[in-house]
């Protein structure tokens, strides 16, 4: 088959004249997000520091919030951040895996499970990193929450692909 046949136009991802390697174009978002997660694990984002950021905001939004109510809201915000950052991380990992495969079909369980496994391992490594940050500490519960965020993203992406593929084939 000739690359000029209808429907087989050269893909920009396979453009050999590009100075950016294909793998880097596929993986830079996930790598950047992993660096951001690492940055969030530093002292700058410890509970004491985020407390200083969220307290004025929550007191402005809810002037009559009690100290216990603030502590609960602060805790909820911090745990939601774990879930959301790993939800996004899974999507970026899946994107990287999919873009570097020969078969670029929309969905493969093996790609999804690999992306989830990578997110779960990175979560565990992130908790190990926090051992060395004086104001932080490792928490298996945080790692479980991170992995759950990634797993939830896996199911959401699967349902979206299933819905999209079913609608497209009808």
N, C-alpha and C positions, 0 to 999 in steps of 0.2 A: 504494500500500500504506500502510496506517495503521500508526503505530508501535506500536499496541496489538495487532496481529495476533500469534498465537502464534509464538514463536521470534524475534520482533523487538523484544524488550524494549530500552528505551533503555540504551545502554552508559555506564558510569560515566566512561569516557574522553571521551565527547561531552557530558557534563553541563555545560551552559552556565552553571549557577549556581555552579560552582566558581571560587574566586578564583585558583587556580593554572592558568596556561595549559597547554594540552594538550601543547605541545612541551616545556615544562619538566618535566612529569610523565614524559614519555618519555625525556628526555635527561639528567636530573640524575644518574643513576648513572654514566653514561659520563663526564660532565663532572667529577664528583667523583673518579673513577678516574684521569682524565687529570691532575688536580691532584696526586693521590697519586704518580703516576709522576714528575711534575715535581719533587716534594718528594724522592723517592728519588734524583734526579739531583744533589742538592746535596752539599756537603762532608760533611754529617752522615752520609751513607751511602757515603762513599768507602771504599776497601778498608782503609785504616788504621783507620777508625772501626768498621767491621763486624768487623775483626780483634779489636778489644777486646771486642766482644759475643760472638763465636763461640768465641774461644779458651778461656775458662773452661768454657763449655758442653761443647765437644768434649773437653776434657781431663777433665771430670767423667764424661762418657759413656764415653770411651775413655782410661783413665789411662795406657796405654802407647803412645799415639800418638806417632809420631816427628815432628820438625819438618817433614820432607817430606810426611808423611801429613797433617799439619794444613794445610799450604799447599794440597795437592790438595783436601782436603775443603772448605776455605774457598772455593777457586776454583769447585768444583762447586756449592756452595750459591749463590754469587753468580750464576753463569750460569743455574742453575735458576730463580732469581728473575726473570731477564729473560724466560725462556720462559713462566713461569706468569703474570706480570703482563700480558703481551700476549695470552695465551690468554683471560684474564678480560676484558681490554679489548675484544677482538673480540666476545665474547658480549654485552657491554653496548652496543657500537656497533650490532650487529645488532638488539638489542632496541629501541634508539632509532629506527633506520630503519624497522623493521617497524611500530612503534606510530604513526608519523606518516604512513603511507601509506594511501591510500583502500582499496586492496585489502589486507586484513589476512590473506591466506592465510598458512599457516605457513612456507612456504619459497619463496624466489625467488633464483635464482643472481645476478641483478643486485644484490639487496640484500647478498648475501654478499660479492660481489666489491667492492662499494662499501665495506663495513665493513672488509674486509681492506686495501683501498687506503688508507683513512683511518688504520688502525693502522700501516701501513708508513710513511706520510708522517709521522705523529706520532713514530714511532721515529727517523726521520732528523732531524727537528727537535729531538728530545730529545738526540741526539748532538751536534748543532750547539750546543745550550744548554751542553753540558758543556765546550765550548771555553772558555767564560767562567768556569768554576769552577776555581780554581787547583789543587785536589787531584784533579781529574778530567781526563779527556781523551776526545776522540771516538774511537769505534771502529766501523768499518764492520762488523766481525764481530758486535759487540753488536747493531747494527741488523738484521743478517741473522738473528740468533738471535731477536730480538723478532718480526720478520716471520714467521719459521718458527713461533713459538708461536701467532701469530694464524692462520696458514694451517692449522695442526693443529686449532685450534678450529673453523675453517670445516668441515673434513672430519668432525670428531666431531659437530658440530651437524647436518650434512647426513645422516650415518648415523643419528643419533637421530630426526630428522624422518622419514627414509625408513622406519625400523623402526616408528615410531609410526603413520605414515600407512598403511603396509601392514597392520599389525595392526588398525587401526581400520576399514579397508575390507573386511577378510575377514569 
